[in-house]
């Protein structure tokens, strides 16, 4: 867990109570903060980022609202959690219940450091059937170790009293009773607060993406453990899995550059010589890849290059310090594909 004070927190005014607000930059967490600001609560947004979700929206919205922002990188912890979540996955590879509990638990560890009295989130009762029903919200609170100290301002009136409410730090009558998947109450609130250019509620976490989840599941099945470099490799390019071997082919200059950055010494790297083409990475999770897989990857590299209509084309195959050049004819890749 690595902490970065992107916008340093302000000093708390003596008469104010501070809370840590779990802040994605999405509409719900932004509204939760605005509801608490109306009660003169000093909110300190805290954003968790990993290789599966970034801080772009949080930074953008925090700047717009002139909010301080703490960013916490939990990549390593998230990798381990995704491997074997206690409460399972959602529709794809998203372990939302475990993930929310982990974030709240980590936020709890920072309460003393930042003089916060409680944790607030933008969770809405029954907005997500699996992770935001009453039972799941209670599990999240129990697993976080912060029972009574997790306030959900948007649905608080429908949930049990929290410690900050009991202690009079927050007025329950000024909290809300939003429930369900309709976004109308949130959109009305956004208009009330003059919020604009907020991100769509869909997306943001790669673990909810069906295509990425399928690739990630295959990695976990083959290797039994998730490594950051492997995860970064399957975020981009055309992806093929062949006999415990991963083939990734860049689709543009940006992806080619990213693939080269993620290439390991043990990978095979293929590029075309006479004409520009993609960077192709071959990564084997067992022994060295078979010759037919290297050939297939070479021909695919040609297939997606600007030289695919030439009579012949040469590929450079690099493996560690070893370099090999192979020339293929138009007939080779036309028959193959």
Buried (B, 14 or more C-beta within 10 A) or exposed (E): EEEEEBBEBEEBEEEEBBBBBBBBBBBBBBBBBBBBBEBEBBBBBBBBBBBBBBBEBBBBBBEBBEBBBBBBBBBEBBBBBBEEBEBEBBEBBBBBBBBBBBBBBBBBEBBEEBBBBBBBBBBBBBBBEBBBBBEBBBBBBEBBEBEBBBBBBBBBBBBEEBBBBEEEBBEBEEBBEBBEEEBEBBBEBBEEBEBEEBBEBEEBBBBBBEEBBBBBEBBBEBBEEBEEEBBBBBBBBBBBBBEBBBBBBBEEEEBBEBBEEBBEEEBBBBBBBBBEBBBBBBBBBEEEBEEEBBBBBBBBBBBBBEBBEBEBBBBBBBBEEEEEEBEBEBEBBEEBE
